[in-house]
Amino acid sequence: TGPRSVTLIRPHDVDLRMAACLRALMTGPSTVMLASHDPVFVALGEQLMASLDRQLEFQMLQGIRPLEQRRLVDIGHRMRVYLPYGHDWYRYCTRRIVERP
């Protein structure tokens, strides 16, 4: 968190900023990796890849949206599946699901 004057509070504002950042990354020379389960951002990533003739790597957690993970791989996209581990793996996964059900 930061100063309230620059901190985005509403989820919609966060989404707009994330979309702008993804567009900026996709138009630059960077290797882009999109870690999101949100269908809107997955679709945006696919649209940007098609319109900019660029590739990106999708990243999702094991067990969350497995059919979408398979669909992305089946149509030729790169997909990295993360398996949380360690002492707080359950708390981490639960927090992620609560943040974006």
MOPAC internal coordinates of N, CA, C and O (Angstrom, degrees):
PM7 1SCF
backbone

  N    0.0000 0     0.00 0     0.00 0    0    0    0
  C    1.4513 1     0.00 0     0.00 0    1    0    0
  C    1.5083 1   109.62 1     0.00 0    2    1    0
  O    1.2310 1   121.88 1   -19.07 1    3    2    1
  N    1.2897 1   114.01 1   160.93 1    3    2    1
  C    1.4533 1   119.98 1  -179.95 1    5    3    2
  C    1.5057 1   109.81 1  -142.69 1    6    5    3
  O    1.2310 1   120.51 1    17.54 1    7    6    5
  N    1.3240 1   116.63 1  -162.46 1    7    6    5
  C    1.4675 1   119.96 1   179.14 1    9    7    6
  C    1.5264 1   110.61 1   -60.38 1   10    9    7
  O    1.2310 1   120.82 1   -38.43 1   11   10    9
  N    1.3086 1   116.04 1   141.57 1   11   10    9
  C    1.4622 1   121.31 1  -177.53 1   13   11   10
  C    1.5310 1   111.79 1   -57.24 1   14   13   11
  O    1.2310 1   120.01 1   150.71 1   15   14   13
  N    1.3097 1   117.59 1   -29.29 1   15   14   13
  C    1.4672 1   121.19 1  -178.25 1   17   15   14
  C    1.5296 1   112.53 1   -66.88 1   18   17   15
  O    1.2310 1   119.65 1   158.88 1   19   18   17
  N    1.3251 1   118.28 1   -21.12 1   19   18   17
  C    1.4657 1   120.88 1  -179.58 1   21   19   18
  C    1.5269 1   113.26 1  -121.54 1   22   21   19
  O    1.2310 1   120.23 1   179.21 1   23   22   21
  N    1.3258 1   117.17 1    -0.79 1   23   22   21
  C    1.4568 1   121.05 1  -178.64 1   25   23   22
  C    1.5254 1   109.88 1   -89.64 1   26   25   23
  O    1.2310 1   120.83 1   -50.27 1   27   26   25
  N    1.3192 1   116.02 1   129.73 1   27   26   25
  C    1.4579 1   120.60 1   177.71 1   29   27   26
  C    1.5204 1   109.01 1   -84.72 1   30   29   27
  O    1.2310 1   120.72 1   -50.66 1   31   30   29
  N    1.3160 1   116.22 1   129.34 1   31   30   29
  C    1.4523 1   121.05 1  -176.63 1   33   31   30
  C    1.5212 1   111.05 1  -105.54 1   34   33   31
  O    1.2310 1   120.13 1   133.77 1   35   34   33
  N    1.3174 1   117.36 1   -46.23 1   35   34   33
  C    1.4634 1   120.56 1  -175.20 1   37   35   34
  C    1.5308 1   110.37 1   -75.59 1   38   37   35
  O    1.2310 1   120.11 1   -45.91 1   39   38   37
  N    1.3261 1   117.39 1   134.09 1   39   38   37
  C    1.4650 1   120.50 1  -179.70 1   41   39   38
  C    1.5320 1   113.32 1   -54.11 1   42   41   39
  O    1.2310 1   120.15 1   142.72 1   43   42   41
  N    1.3265 1   117.32 1   -37.28 1   43   42   41
  C    1.4628 1   120.29 1   179.63 1   45   43   42
  C    1.5341 1   111.13 1   -61.38 1   46   45   43
  O    1.2310 1   120.56 1   139.09 1   47   46   45
  N    1.3401 1   116.54 1   -40.91 1   47   46   45
  C    1.4644 1   120.54 1   178.31 1   49   47   46
  C    1.5243 1   111.11 1   -65.14 1   50   49   47
  O    1.2310 1   120.81 1   140.92 1   51   50   49
  N    1.3241 1   116.06 1   -39.08 1   51   50   49
  C    1.4700 1   120.49 1   177.51 1   53   51   50
  C    1.5320 1   109.45 1   -63.23 1   54   53   51
  O    1.2310 1   120.36 1   136.58 1   55   54   53
  N    1.3356 1   116.92 1   -43.42 1   55   54   53
  C    1.4663 1   120.92 1   179.19 1   57   55   54
  C    1.5229 1   111.64 1   -61.61 1   58   57   55
  O    1.2310 1   120.28 1   136.45 1   59   58   57
  N    1.3361 1   117.07 1   -43.55 1   59   58   57
  C    1.4695 1   119.93 1   178.97 1   61   59   58
  C    1.5274 1   111.22 1   -61.96 1   62   61   59
  O    1.2310 1   120.71 1   138.83 1   63   62   61
  N    1.3222 1   116.24 1   -41.17 1   63   62   61
  C    1.4701 1   119.74 1   179.55 1   65   63   62
  C    1.5195 1   110.77 1   -67.52 1   66   65   63
  O    1.2310 1   120.56 1   140.32 1   67   66   65
  N    1.3336 1   116.54 1   -39.68 1   67   66   65
  C    1.4650 1   120.17 1   178.95 1   69   67   66
  C    1.5275 1   110.43 1   -64.25 1   70   69   67
  O    1.2310 1   120.14 1   138.82 1   71   70   69
  N    1.3341 1   117.34 1   -41.18 1   71   70   69
  C    1.4636 1   121.06 1   178.70 1   73   71   70
  C    1.5264 1   110.29 1   -63.09 1   74   73   71
  O    1.2310 1   120.27 1   138.33 1   75   74   73
  N    1.3190 1   117.08 1   -41.67 1   75   74   73
  C    1.4650 1   120.48 1   178.54 1   77   75   74
  C    1.5292 1   110.79 1   -64.21 1   78   77   75
  O    1.2310 1   120.43 1   139.83 1   79   78   77
  N    1.3146 1   116.79 1   -40.17 1   79   78   77
  C    1.4712 1   120.41 1   178.50 1   81   79   78
  C    1.5236 1   111.03 1   -65.96 1   82   81   79
  O    1.2310 1   120.28 1   139.14 1   83   82   81
  N    1.3339 1   117.06 1   -40.86 1   83   82   81
  C    1.4595 1   119.94 1   178.64 1   85   83   82
  C    1.5243 1   110.73 1   -63.10 1   86   85   83
  O    1.2310 1   120.32 1   137.09 1   87   86   85
  N    1.3261 1   116.99 1   -42.91 1   87   86   85
  C    1.4700 1   120.24 1   177.48 1   89   87   86
  C    1.5353 1   110.82 1   -60.74 1   90   89   87
  O    1.2310 1   120.51 1   136.67 1   91   90   89
  N    1.3229 1   116.63 1   -43.33 1   91   90   89
  C    1.4711 1   120.51 1   179.90 1   93   91   90
  C    1.5225 1   110.99 1   -62.61 1   94   93   91
  O    1.2310 1   120.44 1   135.98 1   95   94   93
  N    1.3312 1   116.77 1   -44.02 1   95   94   93
  C    1.4632 1   119.72 1   179.07 1   97   95   94
  C    1.5269 1   111.39 1   -63.93 1   98   97   95
  O    1.2310 1   120.59 1   139.17 1   99   98   97
  N    1.3249 1   116.47 1   -40.83 1   99   98   97
  C    1.4639 1   120.13 1  -177.71 1  101   99   98
  C    1.5204 1   112.80 1   -68.81 1  102  101   99
  O    1.2310 1   119.72 1   157.91 1  103  102  101
  N    1.3157 1   118.14 1   -22.09 1  103  102  101
  C    1.4685 1   120.10 1   178.52 1  105  103  102
  C    1.5217 1   111.91 1   -92.75 1  106  105  103
  O    1.2310 1   119.87 1   177.16 1  107  106  105
  N    1.3126 1   117.86 1    -2.84 1  107  106  105
  C    1.4584 1   121.47 1   178.52 1  109  107  106
  C    1.5111 1   111.83 1  -102.75 1  110  109  107
  O    1.2310 1   120.73 1     5.42 1  111  110  109
  N    1.3286 1   116.20 1  -174.58 1  111  110  109
  C    1.4671 1   120.81 1  -175.73 1  113  111  110
  C    1.5354 1   114.23 1   -85.13 1  114  113  111
  O    1.2310 1   119.73 1   177.98 1  115  114  113
  N    1.3036 1   118.12 1    -2.02 1  115  114  113
  C    1.4603 1   121.87 1  -174.18 1  117  115  114
  C    1.5225 1   112.69 1   -69.65 1  118  117  115
  O    1.2310 1   121.10 1   -24.24 1  119  118  117
  N    1.3349 1   115.51 1   155.76 1  119  118  117
  C    1.4558 1   121.74 1   166.74 1  121  119  118
  C    1.5199 1   105.90 1   -80.60 1  122  121  119
  O    1.2310 1   120.55 1   -56.41 1  123  122  121
  N    1.3184 1   116.55 1   123.59 1  123  122  121
  C    1.4646 1   120.48 1  -173.53 1  125  123  122
  C    1.5165 1   109.84 1  -104.17 1  126  125  123
  O    1.2310 1   121.22 1   -48.12 1  127  126  125
  N    1.3379 1   115.27 1   131.88 1  127  126  125
  C    1.4533 1   122.59 1   176.74 1  129  127  126
  C    1.5183 1   107.34 1  -126.41 1  130  129  127
  O    1.2310 1   120.64 1   -57.79 1  131  130  129
  N    1.3265 1   116.38 1   122.21 1  131  130  129
  C    1.4558 1   122.16 1  -176.12 1  133  131  130
  C    1.5208 1   109.28 1  -106.35 1  134  133  131
  O    1.2310 1   120.60 1   -72.27 1  135  134  133
  N    1.3275 1   116.45 1   107.73 1  135  134  133
  C    1.4643 1   122.01 1   179.13 1  137  135  134
  C    1.5185 1   108.08 1   -99.48 1  138  137  135
  O    1.2310 1   120.97 1   -85.14 1  139  138  137
  N    1.3275 1   115.75 1    94.86 1  139  138  137
  C    1.4567 1   120.71 1  -178.81 1  141  139  138
  C    1.5200 1   109.47 1  -159.09 1  142  141  139
  O    1.2310 1   121.18 1   -35.52 1  143  142  141
  N    1.3323 1   115.35 1   144.48 1  143  142  141
  C    1.4593 1   120.98 1   172.77 1  145  143  142
  C    1.5223 1   110.34 1  -102.26 1  146  145  143
  O    1.2310 1   120.59 1   175.29 1  147  146  145
  N    1.3126 1   116.48 1    -4.71 1  147  146  145
  C    1.4574 1   122.55 1  -175.21 1  149  147  146
  C    1.5289 1   109.91 1   -69.25 1  150  149  147
  O    1.2310 1   120.09 1   -59.83 1  151  150  149
  N    1.3440 1   117.43 1   120.17 1  151  150  149
  C    1.4659 1   120.01 1  -178.29 1  153  151  150
  C    1.5233 1   113.25 1   -57.27 1  154  153  151
  O    1.2310 1   120.10 1   148.22 1  155  154  153
  N    1.3213 1   117.42 1   -31.78 1  155  154  153
  C    1.4648 1   120.58 1   179.64 1  157  155  154
  C    1.5297 1   110.20 1   -64.56 1  158  157  155
  O    1.2310 1   120.23 1   136.67 1  159  158  157
  N    1.3242 1   117.17 1   -43.33 1  159  158  157
  C    1.4579 1   119.75 1  -178.02 1  161  159  158
  C    1.5284 1   112.24 1   -76.37 1  162  161  159
  O    1.2310 1   120.35 1   148.61 1  163  162  161
  N    1.3143 1   116.94 1   -31.39 1  163  162  161
  C    1.4648 1   119.23 1   174.06 1  165  163  162
  C    1.5309 1   108.92 1   -63.33 1  166  165  163
  O    1.2310 1   120.41 1   134.38 1  167  166  165
  N    1.3226 1   116.82 1   -45.62 1  167  166  165
  C    1.4728 1   120.90 1   178.81 1  169  167  166
  C    1.5231 1   110.74 1   -63.87 1  170  169  167
  O    1.2310 1   120.02 1   138.50 1  171  170  169
  N    1.3251 1   117.57 1   -41.50 1  171  170  169
  C    1.4625 1   120.57 1   177.87 1  173  171  170
  C    1.5253 1   110.51 1   -61.74 1  174  173  171
  O    1.2310 1   120.53 1   137.42 1  175  174  173
  N    1.3217 1   116.59 1   -42.58 1  175  174  173
  C    1.4634 1   120.09 1   177.23 1  177  175  174
  C    1.5179 1   111.62 1   -59.29 1  178  177  175
  O    1.2310 1   120.58 1   136.44 1  179  178  177
  N    1.3335 1   116.49 1   -43.56 1  179  178  177
  C    1.4695 1   120.00 1   178.36 1  181  179  178
  C    1.5196 1   111.55 1   -65.00 1  182  181  179
  O    1.2310 1   120.06 1   139.08 1  183  182  181
  N    1.3251 1   117.49 1   -40.92 1  183  182  181
  C    1.4648 1   121.02 1   178.80 1  185  183  182
  C    1.5247 1   111.11 1   -63.54 1  186  185  183
  O    1.2310 1   120.71 1   135.93 1  187  186  185
  N    1.3226 1   116.26 1   -44.07 1  187  186  185
  C    1.4626 1   119.75 1  -179.98 1  189  187  186
  C    1.5234 1   111.48 1   -65.16 1  190  189  187
  O    1.2310 1   120.32 1   140.47 1  191  190  189
  N    1.3293 1   116.99 1   -39.53 1  191  190  189
  C    1.4682 1   119.32 1   177.44 1  193  191  190
  C    1.5223 1   110.28 1   -60.06 1  194  193  191
  O    1.2310 1   120.53 1   136.71 1  195  194  193
  N    1.3183 1   116.60 1   -43.29 1  195  194  193
  C    1.4636 1   120.53 1  -178.04 1  197  195  194
  C    1.5301 1   111.44 1   -68.56 1  198  197  195
  O    1.2310 1   120.09 1   134.70 1  199  198  197
  N    1.3158 1   117.44 1   -45.30 1  199  198  197
  C    1.4634 1   119.98 1  -175.28 1  201  199  198
  C    1.5282 1   112.90 1   -75.43 1  202  201  199
  O    1.2310 1   119.96 1   151.86 1  203  202  201
  N    1.3196 1   117.67 1   -28.14 1  203  202  201
  C    1.4689 1   121.08 1  -177.73 1  205  203  202
  C    1.5236 1   112.92 1  -103.26 1  206  205  203
  O    1.2310 1   120.32 1   178.22 1  207  206  205
  N    1.3236 1   117.00 1    -1.78 1  207  206  205
  C    1.4657 1   121.98 1  -177.58 1  209  207  206
  C    1.5341 1   110.60 1    52.95 1  210  209  207
  O    1.2310 1   121.29 1  -132.64 1  211  210  209
  N    1.3148 1   115.14 1    47.36 1  211  210  209
  C    1.4636 1   123.05 1   178.89 1  213  211  210
  C    1.5097 1   108.89 1  -124.43 1  214  213  211
  O    1.2310 1   120.79 1   -15.56 1  215  214  213
  N    1.3259 1   116.10 1   164.44 1  215  214  213
  C    1.4586 1   122.05 1   175.70 1  217  215  214
  C    1.5209 1   109.42 1  -114.76 1  218  217  215
  O    1.2310 1   121.08 1   -24.93 1  219  218  217
  N    1.3071 1   115.55 1   155.07 1  219  218  217
  C    1.4562 1   120.92 1   169.86 1  221  219  218
  C    1.5154 1   107.45 1  -142.55 1  222  221  219
  O    1.2310 1   121.31 1   -13.62 1  223  222  221
  N    1.2987 1   115.10 1   166.38 1  223  222  221
  C    1.4658 1   120.46 1   177.69 1  225  223  222
  C    1.5230 1   108.26 1  -108.20 1  226  225  223
  O    1.2310 1   120.64 1   -54.38 1  227  226  225
  N    1.3270 1   116.38 1   125.62 1  227  226  225
  C    1.4577 1   121.05 1   173.98 1  229  227  226
  C    1.5182 1   108.27 1   -83.58 1  230  229  227
  O    1.2310 1   120.73 1   -35.29 1  231  230  229
  N    1.3407 1   116.21 1   144.71 1  231  230  229
  C    1.4597 1   121.56 1   178.42 1  233  231  230
  C    1.5267 1   108.59 1  -134.75 1  234  233  231
  O    1.2310 1   121.02 1   -50.80 1  235  234  233
  N    1.3294 1   115.65 1   129.20 1  235  234  233
  C    1.4686 1   121.19 1   179.18 1  237  235  234
  C    1.5211 1   109.89 1  -141.53 1  238  237  235
  O    1.2310 1   121.34 1   -19.63 1  239  238  237
  N    1.3130 1   115.05 1   160.37 1  239  238  237
  C    1.4583 1   120.89 1   177.52 1  241  239  238
  C    1.5243 1   110.93 1   -79.90 1  242  241  239
  O    1.2310 1   120.91 1   -35.35 1  243  242  241
  N    1.3080 1   115.87 1   144.65 1  243  242  241
  C    1.4594 1   122.70 1   175.92 1  245  243  242
  C    1.5245 1   109.93 1   -54.69 1  246  245  243
  O    1.2310 1   120.70 1   -48.92 1  247  246  245
  N    1.3231 1   116.26 1   131.08 1  247  246  245
  C    1.4556 1   120.62 1   174.76 1  249  247  246
  C    1.5135 1   115.60 1    88.44 1  250  249  247
  O    1.2310 1   119.81 1   172.42 1  251  250  249
  N    1.3160 1   117.98 1    -7.58 1  251  250  249
  C    1.4599 1   120.98 1   178.49 1  253  251  250
  C    1.5241 1   108.34 1  -109.15 1  254  253  251
  O    1.2310 1   120.56 1   -62.69 1  255  254  253
  N    1.3204 1   116.54 1   117.31 1  255  254  253
  C    1.4591 1   124.95 1  -178.81 1  257  255  254
  C    1.5381 1   112.27 1    59.80 1  258  257  255
  O    1.2310 1   120.07 1  -130.22 1  259  258  257
  N    1.3263 1   117.47 1    49.78 1  259  258  257
  C    1.4654 1   119.44 1  -178.20 1  261  259  258
  C    1.5252 1   113.60 1   -62.25 1  262  261  259
  O    1.2310 1   119.68 1   147.85 1  263  262  261
  N    1.3168 1   118.22 1   -32.15 1  263  262  261
  C    1.4674 1   119.45 1   178.21 1  265  263  262
  C    1.5269 1   111.04 1   -67.91 1  266  265  263
  O    1.2310 1   120.54 1   143.86 1  267  266  265
  N    1.3146 1   116.58 1   -36.14 1  267  266  265
  C    1.4668 1   120.18 1   176.84 1  269  267  266
  C    1.5290 1   110.32 1   -68.74 1  270  269  267
  O    1.2310 1   120.40 1   140.97 1  271  270  269
  N    1.3184 1   116.84 1   -39.03 1  271  270  269
  C    1.4616 1   120.16 1   176.52 1  273  271  270
  C    1.5278 1   109.78 1   -58.88 1  274  273  271
  O    1.2310 1   120.18 1   133.30 1  275  274  273
  N    1.3245 1   117.26 1   -46.70 1  275  274  273
  C    1.4624 1   122.56 1  -179.99 1  277  275  274
  C    1.5218 1   110.71 1   -63.43 1  278  277  275
  O    1.2310 1   120.32 1   137.73 1  279  278  277
  N    1.3477 1   117.00 1   -42.27 1  279  278  277
  C    1.4682 1   120.77 1  -179.99 1  281  279  278
  C    1.5311 1   110.61 1   -59.92 1  282  281  279
  O    1.2310 1   120.74 1   134.58 1  283  282  281
  N    1.3169 1   116.20 1   -45.42 1  283  282  281
  C    1.4696 1   119.78 1  -179.03 1  285  283  282
  C    1.5237 1   111.17 1   -62.24 1  286  285  283
  O    1.2310 1   120.36 1   137.69 1  287  286  285
  N    1.3237 1   116.92 1   -42.31 1  287  286  285
  C    1.4670 1   120.76 1   178.26 1  289  287  286
  C    1.5292 1   110.27 1   -65.94 1  290  289  287
  O    1.2310 1   120.69 1   136.67 1  291  290  289
  N    1.3277 1   116.29 1   -43.33 1  291  290  289
  C    1.4633 1   120.57 1  -177.39 1  293  291  290
  C    1.5264 1   112.91 1   -61.79 1  294  293  291
  O    1.2310 1   120.29 1   150.99 1  295  294  293
  N    1.3289 1   117.05 1   -29.01 1  295  294  293
  C    1.4722 1   118.52 1   178.57 1  297  295  294
  C    1.5257 1   112.32 1   -95.90 1  298  297  295
  O    1.2310 1   120.88 1  -169.64 1  299  298  297
  N    1.3358 1   115.93 1    10.36 1  299  298  297
  C    1.4572 1   120.19 1   169.91 1  301  299  298
  C    1.5108 1   117.28 1    98.73 1  302  301  299
  O    1.2310 1   119.78 1  -171.27 1  303  302  301
  N    1.3286 1   118.03 1     8.73 1  303  302  301
  C    1.4651 1   119.36 1   179.26 1  305  303  302
  C    1.5229 1   110.85 1   -87.29 1  306  305  303
  O    1.2310 1   121.19 1   -26.52 1  307  306  305
  N    1.3145 1   115.33 1   153.48 1  307  306  305
  C    1.4593 1   120.50 1   175.24 1  309  307  306
  C    1.5263 1   109.04 1   -78.00 1  310  309  307
  O    1.2310 1   121.08 1   -41.91 1  311  310  309
  N    1.3159 1   115.54 1   138.09 1  311  310  309
  C    1.4685 1   121.59 1  -178.53 1  313  311  310
  C    1.5148 1   108.71 1  -138.85 1  314  313  311
  O    1.2310 1   120.90 1   -52.46 1  315  314  313
  N    1.3065 1   115.88 1   127.54 1  315  314  313
  C    1.4676 1   121.22 1   173.77 1  317  315  314
  C    1.5220 1   107.09 1  -112.93 1  318  317  315
  O    1.2310 1   120.62 1   -52.68 1  319  318  317
  N    1.3213 1   116.43 1   127.32 1  319  318  317
  C    1.4618 1   121.74 1  -179.39 1  321  319  318
  C    1.5196 1   107.44 1  -108.68 1  322  321  319
  O    1.2310 1   121.43 1   -55.04 1  323  322  321
  N    1.3276 1   114.88 1   124.96 1  323  322  321
  C    1.4522 1   120.98 1  -178.66 1  325  323  322
  C    1.5237 1   110.46 1   -97.61 1  326  325  323
  O    1.2310 1   121.40 1   -41.00 1  327  326  325
  N    1.3057 1   114.92 1   139.00 1  327  326  325
  C    1.4619 1   122.05 1   175.97 1  329  327  326
  C    1.5261 1   107.32 1  -118.45 1  330  329  327
  O    1.2310 1   120.35 1   -79.01 1  331  330  329
  N    1.3371 1   116.93 1   100.99 1  331  330  329
  C    1.4635 1   118.81 1   179.82 1  333  331  330
  C    1.5321 1   111.06 1   -61.96 1  334  333  331
  O    1.2310 1   120.87 1   -34.44 1  335  334  333
  N    1.3019 1   115.95 1   145.56 1  335  334  333
  C    1.4591 1   121.39 1   179.49 1  337  335  334
  C    1.5189 1   108.52 1  -145.87 1  338  337  335
  O    1.2310 1   121.03 1    -4.61 1  339  338  337
  N    1.2814 1   115.63 1   175.39 1  339  338  337
  C    1.4544 1   120.85 1   179.22 1  341  339  338
  C    1.5181 1   111.23 1   100.65 1  342  341  339
  O    1.2310 1   121.47 1     4.21 1  343  342  341
  N    1.2958 1   114.79 1  -175.79 1  343  342  341
  C    1.4598 1   122.75 1  -173.83 1  345  343  342
  C    1.5332 1   112.29 1   -60.14 1  346  345  343
  O    1.2310 1   119.28 1   138.55 1  347  346  345
  N    1.3267 1   118.99 1   -41.45 1  347  346  345
  C    1.4645 1   122.64 1  -173.54 1  349  347  346
  C    1.5190 1   113.63 1  -105.48 1  350  349  347
  O    1.2310 1   119.72 1  -154.12 1  351  350  349
  N    1.3340 1   118.14 1    25.88 1  351  350  349
  C    1.4627 1   119.80 1  -175.75 1  353  351  350
  C    1.5296 1   111.84 1   -59.83 1  354  353  351
  O    1.2310 1   119.70 1   139.57 1  355  354  353
  N    1.3200 1   118.18 1   -40.43 1  355  354  353
  C    1.4681 1   120.81 1  -177.18 1  357  355  354
  C    1.5276 1   110.43 1   -67.99 1  358  357  355
  O    1.2310 1   120.10 1   135.95 1  359  358  357
  N    1.2996 1   117.41 1   -44.05 1  359  358  357
  C    1.4672 1   121.91 1   178.79 1  361  359  358
  C    1.5290 1   109.98 1   -61.54 1  362  361  359
  O    1.2310 1   120.34 1   137.83 1  363  362  361
  N    1.3144 1   116.96 1   -42.17 1  363  362  361
  C    1.4638 1   120.98 1   178.91 1  365  363  362
  C    1.5296 1   110.55 1   -60.28 1  366  365  363
  O    1.2310 1   119.72 1   130.15 1  367  366  365
  N    1.3217 1   118.15 1   -49.85 1  367  366  365
  C    1.4671 1   121.80 1  -178.80 1  369  367  366
  C    1.5199 1   111.13 1   -63.09 1  370  369  367
  O    1.2310 1   120.38 1   137.29 1  371  370  369
  N    1.3168 1   116.87 1   -42.71 1  371  370  369
  C    1.4554 1   120.96 1  -179.93 1  373  371  370
  C    1.5219 1   110.48 1   -62.27 1  374  373  371
  O    1.2310 1   120.24 1   136.74 1  375  374  373
  N    1.3146 1   117.15 1   -43.26 1  375  374  373
  C    1.4631 1   120.84 1   179.42 1  377  375  374
  C    1.5208 1   110.88 1   -61.42 1  378  377  375
  O    1.2310 1   120.35 1   138.00 1  379  378  377
  N    1.3225 1   116.94 1   -42.00 1  379  378  377
  C    1.4630 1   121.07 1   179.20 1  381  379  378
  C    1.5232 1   111.65 1   -62.81 1  382  381  379
  O    1.2310 1   120.33 1   137.69 1  383  382  381
  N    1.3080 1   116.97 1   -42.31 1  383  382  381
  C    1.4656 1   120.82 1  -179.43 1  385  383  382
  C    1.5275 1   110.24 1   -68.12 1  386  385  383
  O    1.2310 1   119.99 1   139.71 1  387  386  385
  N    1.3214 1   117.63 1   -40.29 1  387  386  385
  C    1.4655 1   121.32 1   179.31 1  389  387  386
  C    1.5319 1   110.38 1   -65.37 1  390  389  387
  O    1.2310 1   120.09 1   141.40 1  391  390  389
  N    1.3396 1   117.44 1   -38.60 1  391  390  389
  C    1.4570 1   120.46 1  -179.72 1  393  391  390
  C    1.5220 1   112.10 1   -63.20 1  394  393  391
  O    1.2310 1   120.46 1   141.19 1  395  394  393
  N    1.3022 1   116.73 1   -38.81 1  395  394  393
  C    1.4693 1   122.01 1  -177.37 1  397  395  394
  C    1.5193 1   109.90 1  -139.00 1  398  397  395
  O    1.2310 1   120.38 1  -100.35 1  399  398  397
  N    1.3384 1   116.88 1    79.65 1  399  398  397
  C    1.4756 1   119.04 1  -176.12 1  401  399  398
  C    1.5293 1   113.32 1   -61.80 1  402  401  399
  O    1.2310 1   120.10 1   180.00 1  403  402  401

